Amino acid sequence: MQPSFPAAPVGTEFAQLHAPLSESQAAVEAARCLYCYDAPCTRARPMHIDIPRFIRQILHKDALGAARTILGANTFGGSCARACPVEVLCEGR
């Protein structure tokens, strides 16, 4: 027998955990990147997405290029970003 859950208003179960960053907030976060030579953020990705390049594109306000960098390697880039352990891969270094 399947467990039952109380009904929730439509859309609340799939709401964003965090609101998207504004352009200025994204630039501040991008400026924090150390652009490591052997970037753990790139090595840890099964698709080996060039995360430093993506961050550089965000910093230079190239949203289209940043989207191409992520989505060209992985069409599920947004979902993967939510599961990324950045606190271990980068911030924890």
N, C-alpha and C positions, 0 to 999 in steps of 0.2 A: 504494500500500500504506500502510495506517495504521501510524504508529509504535506500538510497544508499550511499555508502562511496567510496571515490576514491580508485582505485586499488593500493595496496602496493606490493612491491617486495615480492616474496615468502619467508616466514620465518621471516619477520620483525615483524609481529604482535604477534608472539609467542616467541620472543627473551627473554632471561633472563633479569630481571631488574638489577641484580647484578651478576657479575661473581662469580663462586664458589671460596671459600677460598682455599689458598694453605695449605699444611699440617702445616706449621709453623704459618700461620695466624689463622688457626683453633685452634691450641694449645694455642695461646695468648688469643683468645676469650674464650676458655674453662676454662682457668685459672682465669677468672673473676667471675666464678660462686661462689656463697656464700654457696651452698648446704644447703639451708634452711630446717629446721625440717619439716615444713608444707608448702612445696614449692608451691607457687601460680602458677607456670608454670605447675605443675602436676595437681593441683586441677581444673584449668581452662579448661583442655582438656576433651572433652566428653569421649575419650577413656582412660583417666587417664594413659597416657604414663609416664613412669618413666624418666622424663627429666634429673634430676641430674645424674642418672645412665648413660644415653646417653652421657652427657657432660663428665663424668669421663672416659668413654670409649674413647672418642675423645682425651682427655688429655693424655691418656696412649697409643695413637696410635693404638687402637683396632677398626679400621674402620669396619671390618666385624661384630664385636659384636655390635657396634653402629647402624649399618644398621639393624641387627636383632632386637634390642630393639625397634626401630621405626617401621619398617615394620611388625614385628610380631604382633603389636597391631593395626596398621593402614596402609593399603597398599597405602594410599594416603598421606603418611607422608610429602613428598616434597611439595605437594600443600598446605597442612595445615600449614607448616612452613612459607610459603609466606604470609599467612593471620594472623599469630600470632602477637598479640599486645604486644610484648616483652617490649616495652617502658612503658607499664602500669603494666604488670604482674611482672616484675623483676626490670628493670632499674628505674622504677618510685617509687620503695619502699624507 
